[in-house]
């Protein structure tokens, strides 16, 4: 055998070894996380149409007839307090157009409620317990599987492993020398059921891989571990918000804006200033609304009322378009605007993430954005289902059907990539360590387990 031929055989074995290693990780990641990815795709696809769904469900609460001059916000809140004298008012939202009801958020020791008020008559249109909002439940499932911190970590882990699925999937899909179109960009239906089933999984996965990666990366900033890490890094490096937004010295506060209000991502770690406690009475909600109008705050903002003596009014606009976002803190006694933080104030990283979030939610570019997101979500659901069927049809009876582990000497480069991913995404690193321990202590030492797992 010539040296050239010998080298070709060695390279071929090495390539085959790497291919089987990639296939094995792709197989296990897909099998373990496919239920979560399917759930994320379904709930995400539904949430894209939040505005339309809520408009349909709550039309009787949202819609009012325009009747000339509206009564003051303070009078609207007084009407609510007459109906719910024991409740605490914590939020007010004026209608963004002439046909939209105003909202008054109230709470007690056990629950919170949104009361809808006709701004022209002051009459209460109806109320809705916040925990019964369908889209809030969809978000809770999508973000944390309705399981709190544990669910959040599972969703984050599934999202991070989905990135590995994309990377390994593209490696498995990559064109061979004799492949140009069919089986790469278009599925093959004339080469038998097995080939057709493989192509119906791999080809659509390639087409939506970029969109899937985008949705993952724009969703991760909301995650509990990775997202908080990015948020902390952005704040500490000045990529989150600049000190120049403050009127006067920047406050040193242990209270963050996310602790007192629902705000945009870039404003979550904004320190909350204190009102200057004086002899004055608290500023009227009417004056706060006037300040919002004077400063051209985008309609559909929420006013979060101060609950402490040194608390502030916080105005938050977290709307369809990132460039309309705003967060304002107002002294509750003097009406001084202590902070006015807009999209144009965001550092480049903050702008990028804010824009990514509105694109993720399908609101930035209207219907086109929604339909694009829906196609990606349907595509994700389709490749999950096709991947499951591909495994189910191919696996030997009574076995899991996992690809055999290749020799360790062929895995150095692939292992390095996994280590880097583990560093970049900590939960991936922890899960990889867990998998390695199981593989070393259990799978490699118990022949029956090896026999069941391998194809």
Steps between C-alpha positions, in 0.01 A plus 500: 500500500640840400555772762241716321239222514582433866458869583165508319374204705610662827332828407188309402487321835556828682221669303269206566585515869420871521180445303383231744593719798297790359213267416506354851479842670233613255302184571508528879440875506204462266348207688530666841392851411246445222196526737620836630581635153156395377337676795707814444407503130127463571482758779728738311284472188191584704663794678593663169132591469453622854348835401248343262406222743451737793304746285263216408475354852466828690325717242217581742757622755725685256256683274307814603302758307665839460271763657684828499713610794637229729488536878827530690715197584458583870122485465530165322709361785251640756224303329704182533575569867129547569444148364809346667558706817742249659729468196828681430541675165840419353463569126315727260494477123318760290346376177732548204220613268150645517332158502714328764403463865733607777646242738541524876713229660407419859619239746437360844680245712400203284449614141527775240227625271477725195190718497393646164343846512313698236702826498200702376241394757717365781296182501674170569483287187618185674796342671743218438714311753859529380565129560220413257646675196551230238806658340668538839458125548644440153802714592540313828500166318732631230747654744496268800259210434287640785763358736678811625879506512531129425291539187698805394825302522352211300383737225840671492675163483273387216565825310878469542498138389290602202802701387706181515225324303529768232880480482510120493203486262673724248810280520290190430308678223807647325518412131717211389707517183238339279203693646394827348128563551289197587548389859668831579260776402206285394380166641531181294178302458616248237761313706283315746321582825813511718674758281179703466446500876860605563471784247166619640680549829838634385404729209229706679728515805768663285257757361379614842832461688589870476155605619508245780842623613374858494198416716720319751753781531233770529311297760798416722533856642177430692635179653579484871866396493654592164273803458575636846869451434480701178289764676754534782790518253320761291431713807848473650671588171268788415344312208170493687429867571713815520523721813403801285130414524488625858385848589763576763718232655429138418331330797656223702209270567451137585162510327499430127228616264392144426412466871229766480379497139475298180759662276708430193811281523742793484332672798471201734824576688442875507543624859181648644551852636324629811242775524598796717266459796347840564192666645326479166217263429553225247482612140164425336486230234359773275828690527699186424297440183557866403876451543484193274320701232740794530794264451334324206502160665360249255132412567432162667729580792441378855535715810616303804403681819745539791434272796755654740550852639818545300373307198456642151248491221640278228380528141572202279451458128577149385325513166498337158800688362829516687562864404186606694618354832531736795547486877446809715536549876311800645524647850160433657495834685662756272432349159869527410601253231790315664575276203379483142644194328415441132613269222735768368677497838575127480855393431547298177462169684180619666355614167592171334336291773193726517452470125558126518230460765233683298595295194483185714149592614390582146408864563778706341381474139135409544336219304812416297693452824223283643473278193877455479511397866205267449669327206809443712291365791310265267833394351643422844193294588529320166866405538439383857218272387690379192809435713296291742343299215840455336637352823190289571495341154873430490577379853542124550227327699567511874789746465544874521692502175765758587802526269802318641762706677808555279858448624612770742796601280262636234318735737763757600375779274134426567562485875671841486191649333275350768725641775481846343120474479499390863695811599278729294181338630558385862198270515631315195835455676331362811284264296803381299682420822195309622476304173872416513464368858201284401683374192821420693346351815192329359483449125859384441492264799168326441487293178121468509462876500743530208310236310168682554633841405704424189357423162 
